[in-house]
Amino acid sequence: MPHAKTLVQQVALNQEEVRAVVTASKTRKKHQQELIHSALMAEET
């Protein structure tokens, strides 16, 4: 049975890593959108 427990822990760790990567990529994408938006605003003025 200990093997099954470590497997569950491994899956939980993997899910946390995936969530961290997804969060990071979302943040990066939003940051890029803000940079593009501010660049467009700067061109208009």
TORDREN-588587 format. One record per residue: x, y, z of N, C-alpha, C, O in turn; chain; residue in three letters; residue number from 1. Coordinates in nm, 2 decimals. Atoms other than C-alpha are relative to their C-alpha. Layout:
# residues N
npx,npy,npz,capx,capy,capz,cpx,cpy,cpz,opx,opy,opz,kette,rest,nr
X,Y,Z,X,Y,Z,X,Y,Z,X,Y,Z,A,ALA,NUM
...
END
This chain:
# residues 45
npx,npy,npz,capx,capy,capz,cpx,cpy,cpz,opx,opy,opz,kette,rest,nr
0.08,-0.12,0.00,0.00,0.00,0.00,0.08,0.13,0.00,0.04,0.23,-0.06,A,MET,1
-0.08,-0.13,0.00,0.28,0.26,0.06,0.02,0.05,-0.14,0.03,0.17,-0.16,A,PRO,2
-0.03,-0.04,0.14,0.35,0.26,-0.31,-0.12,0.08,-0.06,-0.09,0.18,-0.12,A,HIS,3
0.12,-0.08,0.05,-0.01,0.38,-0.39,0.00,0.14,0.06,-0.03,0.23,0.00,A,ALA,4
0.00,-0.13,-0.07,0.03,0.66,-0.13,0.10,0.09,-0.07,0.07,0.21,-0.09,A,LYS,5
-0.10,-0.09,0.06,0.35,0.79,-0.29,-0.05,0.04,-0.14,-0.02,0.15,-0.19,A,THR,6
0.05,-0.03,0.13,0.18,0.77,-0.63,-0.10,0.12,0.01,-0.09,0.21,-0.08,A,LEU,7
0.10,-0.11,-0.02,-0.10,0.99,-0.51,0.07,0.13,0.03,0.03,0.24,-0.02,A,VAL,8
-0.08,-0.13,-0.03,0.15,1.24,-0.36,0.06,0.05,-0.12,0.07,0.17,-0.15,A,GLN,9
-0.07,-0.04,0.12,0.34,1.24,-0.69,-0.10,0.07,-0.09,-0.07,0.18,-0.15,A,GLN,10
0.10,-0.06,0.08,0.02,1.32,-0.88,-0.04,0.14,0.05,-0.06,0.23,-0.03,A,VAL,11
0.03,-0.13,-0.06,-0.07,1.60,-0.64,0.11,0.10,-0.03,0.08,0.21,-0.06,A,ALA,12
-0.12,-0.09,0.03,0.28,1.75,-0.68,-0.01,0.04,-0.15,0.01,0.16,-0.18,A,LEU,13
0.00,-0.03,0.14,0.25,1.73,-1.06,-0.11,0.10,-0.03,-0.09,0.19,-0.11,A,ASN,14
0.11,-0.10,0.02,-0.09,1.91,-1.05,0.04,0.13,0.05,0.00,0.23,-0.01,A,GLN,15
-0.04,-0.13,-0.06,0.06,2.18,-0.83,0.10,0.07,-0.10,0.09,0.19,-0.13,A,GLU,16
-0.10,-0.06,0.09,0.35,2.23,-1.08,-0.08,0.05,-0.13,-0.04,0.15,-0.18,A,GLU,17
0.08,-0.04,0.12,0.10,2.24,-1.38,-0.07,0.13,0.03,-0.07,0.22,-0.05,A,VAL,18
0.08,-0.12,-0.04,-0.11,2.50,-1.19,0.09,0.12,0.00,0.06,0.23,-0.04,A,ARG,19
-0.10,-0.11,-0.01,0.20,2.71,-1.13,0.04,0.04,-0.14,0.05,0.16,-0.16,A,ALA,20
-0.04,-0.03,0.13,0.30,2.69,-1.49,-0.11,0.08,-0.07,-0.09,0.18,-0.14,A,VAL,21
0.12,-0.06,0.06,-0.05,2.78,-1.61,-0.01,0.14,0.05,-0.04,0.24,-0.03,A,VAL,22
0.01,-0.13,-0.06,-0.06,3.07,-1.37,0.10,0.10,-0.05,0.08,0.21,-0.08,A,THR,23
-0.11,-0.08,0.05,0.28,3.20,-1.48,-0.03,0.04,-0.14,0.00,0.16,-0.18,A,ALA,24
0.02,-0.03,0.14,0.19,3.18,-1.85,-0.12,0.10,-0.01,-0.12,0.19,-0.10,A,SER,25
0.12,-0.09,0.00,-0.15,3.36,-1.78,0.05,0.14,0.03,0.02,0.24,-0.03,A,LYS,26
-0.06,-0.13,-0.05,0.04,3.64,-1.59,0.08,0.06,-0.11,0.08,0.18,-0.14,A,THR,27
-0.09,-0.05,0.10,0.30,3.67,-1.87,-0.09,0.05,-0.12,-0.06,0.16,-0.17,A,ARG,28
0.09,-0.04,0.11,0.02,3.69,-2.13,-0.07,0.13,0.03,-0.07,0.22,-0.06,A,LYS,29
0.06,-0.12,-0.04,-0.16,3.96,-1.94,0.10,0.11,0.00,0.06,0.22,-0.04,A,LYS,30
-0.10,-0.10,0.00,0.16,4.15,-1.89,0.03,0.05,-0.14,0.05,0.17,-0.17,A,HIS,31
-0.03,-0.04,0.14,0.23,4.14,-2.27,-0.11,0.08,-0.05,-0.09,0.18,-0.12,A,GLN,32
0.11,-0.07,0.05,-0.12,4.26,-2.34,0.00,0.15,0.06,-0.03,0.24,-0.02,A,GLN,33
-0.01,-0.14,-0.06,-0.07,4.56,-2.10,0.11,0.08,-0.07,0.09,0.19,-0.09,A,GLU,34
-0.11,-0.07,0.06,0.26,4.64,-2.26,-0.04,0.05,-0.14,-0.01,0.16,-0.18,A,LEU,35
0.04,-0.04,0.13,0.11,4.64,-2.61,-0.10,0.11,0.01,-0.10,0.21,-0.07,A,ILE,36
0.10,-0.10,-0.01,-0.19,4.84,-2.49,0.07,0.14,0.04,0.03,0.24,-0.02,A,HIS,37
-0.07,-0.13,-0.03,0.04,5.11,-2.33,0.08,0.05,-0.11,0.09,0.17,-0.13,A,SER,38
-0.07,-0.05,0.12,0.25,5.12,-2.64,-0.09,0.06,-0.10,-0.06,0.16,-0.16,A,ALA,39
0.09,-0.06,0.10,-0.05,5.18,-2.86,-0.05,0.14,0.06,-0.07,0.23,-0.02,A,LEU,40
0.04,-0.12,-0.06,-0.17,5.45,-2.62,0.11,0.11,-0.01,0.08,0.23,-0.04,A,MET,41
-0.11,-0.10,0.01,0.17,5.62,-2.63,0.01,0.05,-0.15,0.04,0.16,-0.17,A,ALA,42
-0.01,-0.04,0.14,0.16,5.62,-3.01,-0.11,0.10,-0.04,-0.10,0.19,-0.12,A,GLU,43
0.12,-0.08,0.03,-0.19,5.78,-3.01,0.02,0.15,0.05,-0.03,0.24,-0.01,A,GLU,44
-0.02,-0.13,-0.06,-0.08,6.07,-2.79,0.11,0.08,-0.06,0.13,0.20,-0.03,A,THR,45
END
